[in-house]
Amino acid sequence: MVQRELYCQLTIGDKEIHAGQFMPYVELLSLGSLLDRCLIETIVDNGLLERHYEPVAINLTFNSLSDTTFHQWLNKFLRNTPLAKRIVFDIPEAGVYSDPDACQALCNIIRDNGAHFGIDHFGRQFGSMSYLQSLRPSYVKLDQSFAYYDENEHNSELCRALVNVARGLEIQIIVTGIQEKPQLARFEPLKTNAYMGYIYPPSRVKL
């Protein structure tokens, strides 16, 4: 196992509300960096980093990417976290394109404090891949749309090109959106490093 990705949900009364339902409102109200901060603190305070050897992956919101106050807080927090190396941060590719300078500053903070980061939804934007050379992420997570890459010749060639670019820079490639074993088998010729999906369902984290 390469990493354990954390999924966030809210419990209100006896109802569970998944991230897909409330995250649009979090972004609309610019509460993303506050949510990220609470999530990161909860992970450390409840000893989740000590329970598993594999790193815990956290999806950062768009708000956190450009929030300098969050940058400063994260820098101080990671500096005082003994197991910072077991935290990895997923940065959405769209955020890199929208504010490259802010993302570069945030990635420097993460790297300088011994933690790691990767690019999520890799390949969705169809733009220049030059940012990979400047950011140097530890991994990229292929966009879920490529889980069916072989059903379209254009998507197949694009997927191969993306994998080759990342491999050329010694960046790990993680396939996402895998729901069936035949899907996973189609990626074997590309020699990707890992996969994530629903072949095995998510499990609850006990706090």
C-alpha positions, 0 to 999 in steps of 0.5 A, a space after each residue: 500500500 502506497 498511501 491511505 487517502 482520507 475522505 471527509 464527511 459530516 454527521 448531523 443528527 443521524 444523517 451522514 453527509 458526504 463531501 460531494 454534498 457539502 464541499 460546494 458550499 465550503 468553497 462558496 463560503 471560502 471555508 476551505 482552508 478552515 476545513 483543511 486546518 481542522 482535518 489536519 489537526 484531527 489527524 495528528 491529535 488522534 494519532 492516526 499517523 502512528 497507527 499506520 506506516 503508510 502516509 495519510 493523504 489529504 486533499 487540499 481545497 482550492 481556498 488553501 492553495 492561495 490562502 497565505 494565512 493557511 500557508 503560515 499556519 501549515 509551515 508552523 504546524 508541520 515544523 512541530 509535527 514529529 511525523 510530518 513525513 507521513 502526511 501527503 497532500 493532494 493538490 488539484 491540477 486546476 489549482 496549479 494552473 489558476 495560481 501557480 505562484 501560490 502553489 509553488 510557495 505552498 509546495 515549498 513549505 510542504 517539502 521543506 518540512 519533510 512532508 510530501 505532495 502530489 498532483 490530483 486529477 492529473 491530465 484533466 486540464 490538457 495544458 502544459 506539463 511544465 509545472 511538473 519540473 518546477 513543483 517536482 511532486 512525489 506522485 501524480 494521480 491520473 484523472 478518473 476519466 482515464 480509467 476507461 482510457 483504452 475505449 478511445 484511441 485518443 484517450 489511450 495515446 494521451 494517457 500513455 503520454 502523461 504516464 511517460 512524462 511523469 515517469 521521465 521525471 521520476 514521479 510516481 503514477 497512481 491510477 484512480 477510479 478503478 472499480 473492476 479488476 479488468 480495468 486494472 489489468 489494462 494499465 499493466 502495460 503502462 507500468 504505473 506504480 499504484 492504483 486506488 478505487 472501489 475494488 475494495 470499499 472505503 473503511 471507517 477511521 476510528 478516532 
